[in-house]
């Protein structure tokens, strides 16, 4: 073997070594997830995100071999993050025409939320809230950036007071600064002292009880949008295999 041939062989294996090393050193892609707090679906305990929304997101990312990084934000800011592309993904959001301008919704929805949206009032207040039109004379607390149901979302006759989180809604009601607010009971119960809940807070007769799809959505300005097909297949696999149902059942225990 000539010295030239030896040099070429050595050069080949050196190049192969560095190519292999570069491939091994390539970092695992991390999905930045804008995460708002909504107990028991998503909350922070001892500095760690927990809840079914976190478990589902991690399971989806794992199907593609990705890691996740959750960034806490109030809902309105979370939506701003995905609109600008500062975050790649958001989970457990309702599909609306406005949001579809900057989000791609993965199918199927992770669940159909069937628990009713209830309206909360103060026990001591003489407020009648038996029908939708009773809202017209009230100050109604809402989560900034939230979508509830079409009639309510687009109703400009209702006085809506936008707040950043559920705790602010509760506090503003207890202080008498709003007349009512709406939310599913399971998201409010963990945040209120049970004595206060049973004596000071009243559930109005009127509620909204139609099922609403809860989705994972990808920011159209994120590079993750190029992997929509793979993400959709991964979510469909989670759903069809029963893994998604198991994650949801585990959170209900």
C-alpha positions in Angstrom: 0.0 0.0 0.0 1.4 3.3 -1.0 1.9 6.2 1.5 -0.7 8.2 -0.4 -3.2 5.4 0.0 -2.5 5.2 3.7 -2.9 9.0 4.1 -6.3 8.9 2.3 -7.5 6.0 4.5 -6.4 7.8 7.7 -8.1 11.0 6.5 -11.3 9.1 5.7 -11.5 7.6 9.2 -10.6 11.0 10.9 -13.4 12.6 8.9 -15.8 9.8 9.8 -14.9 10.1 13.4 -15.7 13.9 13.5 -19.0 13.4 11.6 -20.0 10.7 14.1 -19.0 12.8 17.0 -21.0 15.8 15.7 -24.1 13.6 15.2 -23.8 12.3 18.7 -23.2 15.8 20.2 -26.3 17.2 18.4 -28.6 18.5 21.1 -32.0 17.0 21.6 -34.7 19.5 20.3 -36.5 21.3 23.1 -40.1 22.4 22.7 -40.9 25.6 24.5 -44.4 25.3 25.9 -46.3 28.3 27.1 -48.1 27.1 30.3 -50.8 28.9 32.2 -51.9 27.6 35.6 -55.3 25.9 35.8 -55.5 23.5 38.8 -55.8 20.5 38.7 -54.8 20.4 35.0 -51.6 22.4 35.4 -50.1 23.8 38.5 -46.7 24.4 40.1 -45.8 22.5 43.2 -42.4 22.9 44.9 -41.2 24.7 41.8 -42.2 21.8 39.5 -45.0 21.8 36.8 -47.5 19.0 37.4 -50.9 18.0 36.1 -52.4 16.2 33.1 -51.5 19.0 30.7 -47.8 18.6 31.5 -48.1 14.8 31.3 -49.8 14.9 27.9 -47.3 17.4 26.5 -44.3 15.3 27.7 -45.8 12.2 26.2 -46.3 13.9 22.9 -42.8 15.3 22.8 -41.3 11.9 23.8 -42.9 10.3 20.7 -40.6 12.5 18.6 -37.6 12.2 20.9 -37.9 15.8 22.1 -37.6 17.4 25.5 -40.0 20.1 26.8 -39.4 23.3 28.6 -42.5 24.8 30.3 -42.7 28.6 30.7 -45.2 29.9 33.2 -47.4 32.8 32.0 -50.9 34.2 32.5 -53.1 33.0 29.7 -53.1 36.3 27.8 -49.3 36.4 27.9 -49.1 32.7 26.9 -51.1 33.5 23.8 -48.8 36.4 23.1 -45.8 34.2 23.3 -47.1 31.7 20.8 -48.4 34.5 18.5 -44.9 36.0 18.3 -43.1 32.6 18.1 -41.4 33.1 21.5 -43.0 29.8 22.5 -43.6 26.8 20.2 -46.7 25.3 21.7 -49.7 25.8 24.0 -52.0 23.2 25.4 -55.6 23.0 26.6 -57.0 25.9 24.5 -60.3 26.3 22.8 -60.3 26.7 19.0 -61.4 30.1 17.7 -61.1 31.8 14.3 -58.9 34.6 15.8 -56.5 32.1 17.3 -56.3 30.1 14.1 -54.6 33.0 12.5 -51.4 32.3 14.5 -51.9 28.8 15.8 -52.2 25.4 14.1 -54.4 23.1 16.1 -53.5 19.4 16.3 -56.2 16.9 15.8 -57.9 15.3 17.7 -58.6 17.5 20.7 -57.0 16.0 23.8 -60.5 15.9 25.3 -64.0 17.3 25.1 -64.5 19.4 28.2 -68.1 18.4 29.3 -68.1 19.9 32.8 -70.2 23.1 32.9 -69.0 26.6 33.1 -70.6 27.9 36.3 -71.1 31.5 37.4 -70.1 32.4 40.9 -71.7 35.2 43.0 -71.5 36.3 46.7 -74.1 34.7 49.0 -74.9 38.0 50.6 -75.5 39.8 47.3 -79.1 40.0 46.0 -78.2 38.9 42.5 -80.5 36.9 40.2 -78.6 34.9 37.6 -81.0 32.4 36.2 -80.7 33.2 32.5 -78.1 34.4 30.1 -79.7 37.9 29.8 -79.3 38.4 33.5 -75.6 39.0 32.8 -76.3 42.2 31.0 -76.6 44.2 34.3 -73.6 42.7 36.0 -69.8 43.1 36.1 -68.5 39.8 35.0 -64.9 38.7 35.8 -63.1 36.9 33.0 -59.6 35.6 32.5 -57.7 37.9 30.2 -57.3 36.2 26.8 -59.7 33.4 27.6 -62.4 32.1 25.3 -65.5 30.6 27.0 -68.4 30.2 24.5 -69.2 32.1 21.3 -72.3 34.0 22.5 -70.5 35.3 25.6 -67.2 35.9 23.9 -68.7 38.2 21.2 -71.3 39.9 23.4 -70.3 43.5 23.7 -73.3 44.4 25.9 -71.9 42.6 28.9 -69.5 44.5 31.1 -66.4 42.2 31.4 -63.5 42.8 33.8 -60.4 41.0 32.6 -58.0 39.6 35.2 -54.8 37.6 35.0 -55.6 34.4 36.9 -58.3 32.5 38.8 -57.1 33.7 42.2 -57.7 37.3 41.1 -61.2 36.4 40.0 -61.9 34.9 43.4 -60.4 37.8 45.3 -62.2 40.4 43.3 -65.5 38.6 43.9 -65.0 38.4 47.6 -64.1 42.1 47.7 -67.3 43.0 45.8 -65.5 44.5 42.9 -67.1 42.2 40.4 -70.6 40.7 40.6 -69.8 37.3 39.2 -67.2 35.3 37.2 -67.4 32.1 35.2 -65.3 29.0 35.4 -65.5 25.2 35.8 -65.8 24.3 39.5 -62.8 21.9 39.5 -60.5 24.8 38.7 -61.9 27.0 41.5 -62.2 24.5 44.3 -58.5 24.0 44.9 -58.0 27.8 45.3 -60.7 28.6 47.9 -60.8 27.9 51.6 -63.7 25.3 51.8 -65.4 27.2 54.6 -65.4 30.4 52.5 -66.6 28.4 49.5 -69.5 26.9 51.3 -70.7 30.0 53.2 -69.7 33.1 51.1 -69.8 31.9 47.5 -73.0 30.9 45.7 -73.3 29.0 42.4 -75.8 30.7 40.1 -78.6 28.7 38.5 -77.5 29.7 35.0 -74.5 27.8 33.6 -73.1 26.8 30.2 -73.0 23.0 29.8 -72.2 22.3 26.2 -69.0 20.3 25.4 -66.0 22.2 24.3 -62.9 20.8 22.6 -59.6 21.3 24.4 -56.6 21.3 22.0 -52.8 21.3 21.7 -51.7 24.1 19.3 -48.4 24.9 17.6 -47.3 28.5 16.9 -47.2 29.2 13.2 -44.1 31.4 13.7 -42.3 28.5 15.4 -39.9 26.2 13.5 -42.0 23.4 15.0 -44.6 24.2 12.4 -42.5 22.3 9.9 -43.1 19.1 11.9 -46.9 19.3 12.1 -47.4 16.0 10.2 -45.2 14.1 12.7 -46.8 15.9 15.7 -50.3 15.1 14.4 -49.4 11.4 13.8 -47.9 11.2 17.3 -51.0 12.7 18.9 -53.2 10.4 16.9 -51.1 7.5 18.1 -51.5 8.6 21.7 -55.2 8.8 21.2 -55.8 5.6 19.3 -53.5 3.5 21.5 -55.3 4.5 24.7 -52.3 6.3 26.2 -54.1 9.6 26.2 -57.1 8.2 27.9 -54.8 6.6 30.6 -53.1 10.0 31.2 -56.5 11.7 31.6 -57.8 8.9 33.9 -54.7 9.1 36.1 -55.2 12.8 36.7 -58.8 12.2 37.9 -57.7 9.8 40.7 
